[in-house]
Amino acid sequence: MALEVMDIAPDDWPETLKKAIGSAGSSPVQWAKFCQQSGADIVALRLMGTHPDQKNKSAEEAAKVAAEVAAAIDIPLVILGSGHVEKDTQVLQAVAGTTRGKNCAIGKAVEENYKTIAAAAMANDHKLIAMSQLDVNLAKQLNILLTQMGFDKERIIMDPMSSALGYGLEYTYSVMERIRLAALLQNDPMMQTPIICDIGANVWKVKETMAPDAEVP
């Protein structure tokens, strides 16, 4: 189980979450330490501040934060971009370099930028998170493309996308089931990589998690 850290203080989180994190939320390093002390198995650093619609922080700024967080904890570290494909390409290249030797899992590599991010991960001894759009065939194809460019299959982590409520949840785990069935029953090596579920960010997009008790159905 990973606990998430952001490089900027979240201003759209409910007060319950902000209260739980307390003053640690103002510093990604202190936040990461707080997560480790709280019993997290993994820290997931999300570089949301680099998104052009947020703080538009530079790749160099993000790389510095990632290095500081990596040095501050002694549990595994996942480093995620902001979800902006073009900016993530720049950011994750820089991050891979400043965290070299920390054996992080960086991502997310998608069809549009996987070559650049995978090359940076390979050069700096990191694992790679490969994300596809809720489709078994697309997940397999991306893994094949990564291995064809020389990336070790044992260092790939699949993100078939996650959701938090209703139909989306049903659809998500049915895709994951099909991936695992292909891995186990068909012995498909491209489907045998670990799966990461990036649930936290999706949970707080669902209106029911943000609505007051009076509005709960």
DOLOBA-83420 format. One line per 3 residues: number of its first residue (from 0); for each residue x, y, z of N, C-alpha, C, O. Coordinates in steps of 0.2 Angstrom, whole numbers, plus 5000, padded with zeros to 4 digits. Atoms other than C-alpha are relative to their C-alpha. Last residue first. Example, Ala and Ser with C-alpha at 12.3 -4.5 7.8 and 13.67 -1.06 7.14 Angstrom:
BEGIN
1	4996,4994,4999,5068,4995,5036,4996,5005,5003,4999,5011,5004 ~ 5004,4994,5000,5062,4978,5039,5004,5006,5000,5009,5005,5003 .
***
This chain:
BEGIN
216	5006,5003,5002,4860,5048,4992,4997,4995,5006,4992,4992,5005 ~ 4999,5007,5002,4873,5059,5001,4993,4996,4999,4989,4997,5003 ~ 5001,5001,5007,4868,5077,5000,5001,4993,4998,5001,4991,4992 .
213	5007,4999,5001,4866,5080,5019,4998,4999,4992,4993,4998,4991 ~ 5004,5006,4998,4883,5071,5022,4992,5001,4998,4989,4997,4996 ~ 5002,5000,4993,4892,5085,5012,4995,4994,5002,4992,4992,4997 .
210	5007,4997,4998,4898,5081,4995,4999,4999,5007,5002,4995,5011 ~ 4999,4993,4998,4917,5078,4991,4993,5003,5003,4994,5008,5006 ~ 4995,4999,4994,4917,5059,4991,5001,5007,5002,5004,5008,5008 .
207	5002,5003,4994,4901,5058,4981,5005,5000,5006,5003,5001,5012 ~ 5004,4995,4996,4907,5070,4968,4998,4997,5007,4997,5001,5012 ~ 5007,5003,5000,4920,5057,4962,4996,5005,5005,4998,5006,5010 .
204	5004,4997,5006,4936,5066,4957,4993,4998,5000,4989,5002,4997 ~ 5002,4993,4998,4943,5063,4975,4998,5003,4994,4996,5009,4994 ~ 5005,5000,4995,4943,5044,4972,4998,5007,5001,4992,5008,5001 .
201	5007,5001,5003,4952,5045,4955,4995,5001,5005,4989,5003,5004 ~ 5002,4994,5004,4968,5053,4962,4993,4999,4997,4990,5004,4997 ~ 5001,4994,4996,4969,5040,4976,4998,5006,4996,4993,5009,4998 .
198	5007,4999,4998,4966,5025,4965,4999,5006,5003,4994,5010,5002 ~ 5000,4993,4998,4982,5023,4955,4994,5003,5002,4990,5006,4998 ~ 5006,4997,5000,4982,5004,4954,5000,5007,5003,5001,5008,5009 .
195	5001,4995,4995,4998,4996,4950,4994,5003,4999,4991,5005,4993 ~ 5005,4995,5001,4999,4979,4941,5000,5005,5005,5000,5004,5011 ~ 5004,4997,4994,5014,4968,4941,4995,5005,4998,4997,5008,4992 .
192	4997,4995,4996,5020,4960,4924,4996,5002,5006,4990,5001,5006 ~ 4998,5003,4994,5013,4943,4918,5004,5006,5005,5007,5004,5010 ~ 5006,4998,4995,5003,4950,4904,5002,4998,5007,4998,4998,5011 .
189	5001,4993,5001,5018,4951,4891,4994,5002,5005,4994,5008,5006 ~ 4995,4997,4996,5023,4933,4897,4999,5008,5000,5001,5011,5004 ~ 4997,4994,5004,5007,4926,4891,5005,5004,5004,5003,5007,5008 .
186	4992,5000,4999,5005,4909,4900,5003,5006,4996,5008,5004,4993 ~ 4997,5001,5006,4987,4907,4893,5008,5001,5000,5011,5000,4995 ~ 5003,5006,5004,4979,4902,4909,5003,5000,4993,5004,4994,4991 .
183	5000,5006,4996,4990,4913,4921,4997,4994,4995,5001,4989,4995 ~ 4993,5001,4998,4995,4929,4911,5000,4993,5003,5005,4989,5002 ~ 4996,5001,5006,4979,4929,4900,5007,4998,5003,5011,4994,5000 .
180	5002,5006,5003,4968,4927,4916,5005,4998,4994,5007,4992,4993 ~ 4997,5005,4996,4978,4941,4924,4998,4993,4998,5002,4988,4998 ~ 4992,5000,5001,4975,4953,4910,5003,4994,5004,5007,4991,5002 .
177	4999,5003,5007,4956,4948,4909,5008,5000,4999,5011,4995,4996 ~ 5001,5007,5000,4954,4951,4928,5002,4996,4993,5005,4991,4993 ~ 4995,5003,4996,4962,4968,4926,4999,4992,5001,5004,4989,5000 .
174	4994,5000,5005,4950,4972,4912,5006,4997,5004,5010,4993,5001 ~ 5001,5006,5005,4935,4966,4923,5006,5000,4995,5008,4995,4993 ~ 4997,5006,4998,4943,4977,4937,4998,4994,4996,5001,4989,4996 .
171	4993,5000,4999,4941,4993,4927,5002,4993,5003,5007,4990,5000 ~ 4996,5000,5006,4924,4990,4920,5008,4999,5001,5011,4995,4998 ~ 5001,5006,5002,4916,4987,4937,5004,4998,4993,5007,4993,4993 .
168	4997,5005,4996,4924,5002,4944,5000,4993,4997,5004,4989,4997 ~ 4993,5000,5002,4919,5013,4929,5004,4995,5004,5009,4992,5002 ~ 4999,5004,5006,4901,5007,4931,5008,5000,4999,5010,4995,4997 .
165	5005,5001,5005,4900,5014,4949,5002,4995,4994,5007,4991,4995 ~ 5007,5001,4998,4914,5021,4959,4996,4998,4994,4998,5000,4988 ~ 5002,5000,4993,4933,5023,4960,4993,4999,5001,4991,4997,5007 .
162	5006,4995,4998,4942,5021,4944,4998,4998,5007,5000,4994,5010 ~ 5004,5002,4994,4959,5013,4939,4994,5005,5000,4994,5011,4997 ~ 5005,4995,4998,4969,5013,4923,4996,4997,5006,4994,4991,5006 .
159	5005,5000,5005,4978,4998,4915,4995,5005,5001,4989,5004,4998 ~ 5005,4996,4997,4994,5003,4925,4994,5000,4994,4994,5004,4990 ~ 5005,4998,5004,5007,4989,4921,4995,5005,5004,4993,5003,5010 .
156	5006,5000,4996,5023,4989,4930,4995,5002,4996,4995,5008,4993 ~ 5006,4996,5002,5039,4985,4919,4994,4999,5005,4993,4993,5007 ~ 5000,4993,4997,5055,4980,4927,4995,5004,4997,4995,5010,4998 .
153	5001,5001,4993,5054,4961,4924,5000,5007,5003,4999,5007,5010 ~ 5007,5002,4998,5050,4964,4906,4999,5000,5007,4994,5002,5010 ~ 5001,5006,4996,5068,4972,4904,4992,4999,5002,4990,5003,5006 .
150	5002,4999,4993,5067,4987,4892,4999,4993,5003,4995,4989,5000 ~ 4995,5002,4995,5077,4983,4876,4998,5001,5007,5002,4999,5011 ~ 4995,4995,4999,5067,4993,4863,5005,4998,5005,5010,5002,5006 .
147	4997,5000,5007,5057,4977,4858,5005,5006,5000,5010,5005,4997 ~ 4995,5006,5000,5053,4975,4877,5004,5000,4993,5010,4998,4993 ~ 4995,4999,4995,5044,4992,4878,5006,4995,4999,5012,4996,5000 .
144	4996,4995,5002,5035,4989,4862,5005,5002,5004,5011,5003,5002 ~ 4996,5003,5006,5029,4972,4868,5004,5006,4997,5010,5004,4996 ~ 4995,5004,4997,5023,4980,4885,5005,4997,4994,5011,4997,4995 .
141	4995,4995,4997,5014,4994,4875,5005,4996,5003,5011,4998,5003 ~ 4996,4996,5005,5005,4981,4865,5005,5004,5002,5011,5004,5000 ~ 4995,5005,5002,5000,4970,4880,5004,5004,4994,5010,5002,4994 .
138	4996,5002,4995,4991,4985,4888,5006,4995,4998,5012,4997,4999 ~ 4996,4995,4999,4983,4990,4872,5006,4999,5005,5011,5001,5004 ~ 4996,5000,5006,4976,4973,4869,5005,5006,5000,5011,5005,4999 .
135	4995,5006,4999,4969,4972,4887,5005,5000,4994,5011,5000,4996 ~ 5000,5005,5005,4961,4989,4886,5005,4995,5000,5011,4997,5000 ~ 5005,5005,4998,4957,5001,4900,4999,4996,4994,4993,4994,4992 .
132	5006,4998,4999,4968,5015,4892,4994,4995,5000,4990,4994,4996 ~ 5004,5001,5006,4986,5010,4894,4992,5002,5002,4991,5002,5008 ~ 5007,4999,5000,4999,5015,4906,4996,5000,4994,4999,5002,4989 .
129	5002,4999,5006,5017,5009,4908,4992,5000,5000,4989,4995,5002 ~ 5007,5001,5000,5025,5011,4924,4997,5002,4994,4998,5008,4991 ~ 5004,4996,5004,5044,5009,4923,4993,4998,5000,4991,4993,5000 .
126	5006,5003,5003,5057,5003,4934,4996,5005,4997,4996,5011,4998 ~ 5007,4999,4997,5073,5013,4937,4995,4995,4997,4996,4992,4991 ~ 5002,5006,4996,5091,5009,4933,4994,5001,5004,4994,5000,5010 .
123	4999,4998,4993,5096,5027,4927,4998,4994,5004,4997,4996,5010 ~ 4993,4997,4999,5099,5023,4908,5001,5001,5008,5007,5002,5010 ~ 4995,5005,5001,5084,5011,4908,5007,5003,5001,5011,5000,5005 .
120	5001,5005,4994,5072,5024,4916,5006,4995,4999,5009,4993,5004 ~ 4997,4996,4994,5078,5038,4904,5000,4995,5006,5005,4995,5010 ~ 4993,5000,5000,5076,5026,4889,5003,5003,5006,5008,5001,5008 .
117	4996,5007,4999,5059,5021,4895,5007,5001,4999,5011,4997,5003 ~ 5001,5002,4992,5053,5039,4897,5004,4994,5001,5007,4993,5006 ~ 4996,4995,4996,5059,5044,4879,5000,4998,5007,5006,4998,5010 .
114	4993,5001,5002,5052,5029,4870,5004,5004,5005,5009,5002,5007 ~ 4997,5005,4996,5035,5029,4881,5008,4999,4998,5012,4997,5002 ~ 4993,4998,4998,5030,5046,4875,5004,4995,5003,5009,4996,5006 .
111	4997,4994,5003,5014,5045,4865,5007,5002,5002,5011,5005,4998 ~ 4998,5001,5007,5010,5027,4869,5003,5006,4997,5008,5005,4993 ~ 5006,5002,5005,5010,5030,4887,5002,5000,4993,5008,5001,4992 .
108	4998,5000,5007,5024,5030,4901,4994,4998,4996,4990,4993,4997 ~ 5002,5006,5003,5018,5035,4918,5002,5001,4992,5001,5006,4989 ~ 5005,5000,5005,5029,5035,4925,4995,5006,5001,4996,5010,5005 .
105	5002,4994,5002,5043,5031,4937,4995,4999,4994,4995,4994,4991 ~ 5005,5002,5006,5046,5016,4948,4998,5007,4998,4994,5011,5001 ~ 5007,4998,4999,5062,5020,4959,4995,4997,4994,4998,4994,4989 .
102	5004,5006,5002,5078,5010,4960,4992,5002,5001,4988,4998,5003 ~ 5005,5001,4995,5087,5023,4970,4995,4995,4998,4990,4993,5002 ~ 4997,5005,4995,5103,5022,4959,4995,4999,5006,4996,4995,5010 .
99	4997,5006,5002,5098,5037,4949,5003,4996,5006,5006,4999,5010 ~ 5002,5005,4996,5086,5049,4957,5004,4993,4998,5002,4988,5000 ~ 4998,4998,4993,5093,5065,4949,4998,4994,5005,5001,4995,5011 .
96	4993,4998,4999,5093,5057,4932,5002,5002,5007,5007,4999,5010 ~ 4997,5006,5000,5076,5049,4932,5008,5001,5001,5011,4997,5004 ~ 5001,5004,4993,5069,5065,4938,5004,4994,5000,5007,4992,5005 .
93	4996,4996,4995,5076,5075,4923,4999,4996,5006,5005,4995,5010 ~ 4993,5001,5002,5069,5062,4910,5004,5003,5005,5009,5000,5007 ~ 4998,5006,4998,5052,5062,4920,5008,4998,4998,5011,4994,5001 .
90	4999,5001,4993,5050,5080,4919,5003,4994,5002,5008,4993,5006 ~ 4994,4996,4998,5053,5082,4900,5001,4999,5008,5007,4998,5010 ~ 4994,5002,5004,5041,5068,4895,5007,5004,5002,5012,5000,5003 .
87	4997,5006,4996,5029,5073,4909,5006,4997,4996,5011,4994,4999 ~ 4996,4998,4994,5027,5090,4901,5003,4994,5003,5009,4994,5006 ~ 4994,4996,5002,5022,5083,4884,5004,5002,5006,5010,5001,5006 .
84	4995,5004,5004,5010,5070,4891,5006,5003,4998,5012,5001,4999 ~ 5000,4996,5007,5001,5080,4904,5006,4997,4996,5012,4997,4998 ~ 5005,5003,5004,4997,5067,4918,5000,5004,4993,4996,5003,4989 .
81	5006,4996,4998,5006,5077,4932,4994,4997,4995,4988,4999,4996 ~ 5000,4993,5003,5021,5065,4932,4993,5003,5002,4989,5000,5006 ~ 5005,5000,5006,5022,5050,4944,5000,5008,4998,5001,5012,5002 .
78	5000,4993,5002,5037,5045,4955,4996,5001,4994,4997,4998,4989 ~ 5004,4999,5007,5035,5029,4965,5000,5007,4998,4998,5011,5002 ~ 5003,4994,5002,5047,5027,4980,4998,4999,4993,5001,4997,4988 .
75	5000,4999,5007,5052,5012,4990,4996,5006,4998,4992,5008,5001 ~ 5004,5005,5003,5056,5014,5008,4999,5001,4993,5001,5007,4990 ~ 4996,5007,5002,5071,5022,5015,4995,4995,4999,4996,4989,5000 .
72	5003,5006,4998,5065,5040,5015,5004,4994,4999,5009,4994,4995 ~ 5003,4999,4993,5073,5058,5015,4997,4993,5002,4995,4993,5008 ~ 4995,5001,4995,5085,5054,5000,4997,5000,5007,5001,4998,5012 .
69	4997,5006,5001,5071,5050,4988,5005,4999,5006,5006,4994,5009 ~ 5005,5005,4997,5061,5065,4994,5003,4993,5000,5003,4990,5005 ~ 5000,4998,4992,5076,5077,4991,4995,4995,5003,4997,4992,5008 .
66	4994,5002,4997,5079,5069,4973,5000,5001,5008,5003,4996,5012 ~ 5000,5008,5000,5061,5070,4968,5006,4998,5004,5006,4993,5007 ~ 5004,5002,4995,5061,5089,4974,5000,4992,5000,5000,4989,5006 .
63	4997,4998,4993,5076,5093,4964,4996,4997,5005,4998,4994,5010 ~ 4994,5004,4999,5070,5084,4948,5003,5001,5007,5005,4996,5010 ~ 5003,5007,4999,5053,5093,4949,5006,4995,5002,5005,4991,5007 .
60	5003,4999,4993,5062,5110,4950,4998,4993,5002,4999,4991,5008 ~ 4995,4999,4995,5073,5105,4935,4998,5000,5007,5000,4997,5012 ~ 4998,5007,4999,5058,5099,4925,5006,5000,5005,5006,4995,5009 .
57	4995,5003,5005,5051,5116,4927,5002,4993,5002,5001,4991,5008 ~ 4993,5001,4997,5035,5120,4938,5005,4997,4994,5002,4993,4990 ~ 4996,5001,5006,5019,5124,4928,5008,5000,5002,5012,5004,4999 .
54	4994,4995,4999,5011,5129,4944,5005,5001,4994,5009,5005,4994 ~ 4999,4999,4992,4994,5121,4940,5006,5005,5001,5005,5011,4999 ~ 5006,4997,4997,4987,5122,4922,5001,5001,5008,4996,5003,5011 .
51	5001,4993,5002,5004,5119,4914,4994,5003,5003,4994,5009,5004 ~ 5005,5000,5005,5006,5103,4925,4999,5007,4998,4999,5012,5002 ~ 4997,4999,5007,5023,5103,4934,4995,5001,4995,4996,5003,4989 .
48	4998,4993,5001,5015,5106,4951,5003,5001,4994,5003,5007,4992 ~ 5006,4996,5003,5006,5089,4950,5002,5007,4999,4999,5010,4994 ~ 4997,4993,5001,5023,5080,4953,4994,5004,4996,4995,5006,4991 .
45	5003,4997,5006,5015,5065,4961,5002,5007,4999,5001,5011,5003 ~ 4999,4993,5001,5027,5056,4974,4996,5002,4993,4999,5000,4988 ~ 5001,4998,5007,5021,5039,4978,5000,5008,5000,4995,5011,5002 .
42	5002,4993,5001,5028,5033,4995,4999,5001,4992,5004,4999,4988 ~ 4998,4996,5005,5028,5014,4998,4998,5007,5000,4993,5009,5003 ~ 4995,5005,5003,5025,5002,5012,5004,5004,4995,5010,5002,4993 .
39	5000,5002,5007,5017,5016,5022,5005,4995,4998,5011,4995,5000 ~ 5000,5007,5001,5017,5014,5041,4999,4999,4992,4998,4993,4991 ~ 5007,5002,4999,5012,5032,5047,5000,4992,4998,4994,4990,4998 .
36	5001,5000,4993,5031,5036,5049,4993,4997,5002,4992,4994,5007 ~ 4996,5005,4998,5034,5033,5031,4998,4998,5007,4998,4992,5009 ~ 5003,5006,5003,5019,5044,5026,5004,4994,5003,5001,4989,5004 .
33	5007,5001,4996,5025,5058,5038,4997,4993,4998,4995,4989,5002 ~ 4998,5003,4994,5043,5056,5030,4994,4999,5005,4994,4993,5008 ~ 4998,5007,5001,5035,5059,5013,5002,4996,5007,5001,4991,5008 .
30	5006,5004,5002,5025,5074,5019,5002,4993,4999,4999,4988,5002 ~ 5003,5002,4993,5041,5081,5027,4994,4996,4999,4992,4992,5003 ~ 4995,5004,4996,5050,5080,5010,4997,4998,5007,4997,4992,5009 .
27	5000,5007,5003,5035,5086,5000,5004,4995,5004,5003,4989,5005 ~ 4993,5002,5002,5033,5101,5011,5000,4993,4998,4998,4989,5002 ~ 4997,4994,5003,5017,5111,5015,5007,4998,4997,5010,5002,4993 .
24	5002,4999,5006,5007,5095,5018,5003,5006,4996,5003,5006,4990 ~ 4996,5003,5005,5017,5091,5033,4998,5001,4993,5003,5000,4988 ~ 4995,4995,5003,5007,5105,5042,5005,4996,4995,5009,5000,4992 .
21	4998,4995,4995,4992,5093,5045,5006,5004,4996,5005,5005,4990 ~ 4993,4999,5002,4991,5077,5034,5003,5006,5005,5009,5005,5006 ~ 4996,5006,4999,4975,5071,5043,5007,5001,4999,5012,4999,5002 .
18	4999,5000,4992,4968,5089,5044,5004,4994,5001,5008,4994,5006 ~ 4995,4995,4998,4970,5091,5025,5002,5000,5007,5008,5000,5009 ~ 4994,5002,5002,4961,5075,5022,5006,5005,5002,5011,5003,5004 .
15	4998,5006,4997,4946,5079,5032,5007,4998,4999,5011,4996,5003 ~ 4997,4998,4994,4946,5097,5025,5002,4994,5004,5007,4994,5008 ~ 5005,4999,4994,4942,5090,5008,5004,5001,5006,5009,4999,5007 .
12	5001,5006,4996,4956,5092,4995,4995,5002,5005,4994,5008,5008 ~ 5007,5002,5002,4955,5106,4982,4998,4994,5004,4993,4990,5002 ~ 5005,4995,4998,4970,5116,4988,4993,4998,4999,4988,5002,5000 .
9	5006,5001,5003,4983,5102,4988,4995,5005,5002,4994,5006,5008 ~ 5005,5001,4995,5000,5108,4994,4993,5000,4996,4992,5005,4993 ~ 5003,4994,4999,5012,5106,4979,4995,4999,5006,4992,4993,5006 .
6	4994,4994,5000,5025,5093,4976,4997,5006,5002,5001,5011,5003 ~ 5000,4996,5005,5012,5079,4981,5005,5006,5000,5007,5007,5006 ~ 4998,4994,4998,5013,5064,4992,5000,5005,4994,5001,5002,4988 .
3	4998,4995,5006,5003,5048,4990,5003,5007,5003,5000,5009,5009 ~ 5003,4993,4999,5003,5034,5002,5003,5005,4996,5009,5005,4994 ~ 4996,4994,5000,5007,5017,4995,4996,5006,5002,4990,5006,5002 .
0	5004,4994,5000,5000,5000,5000,5004,5006,5000,5009,5007,5004 .
***
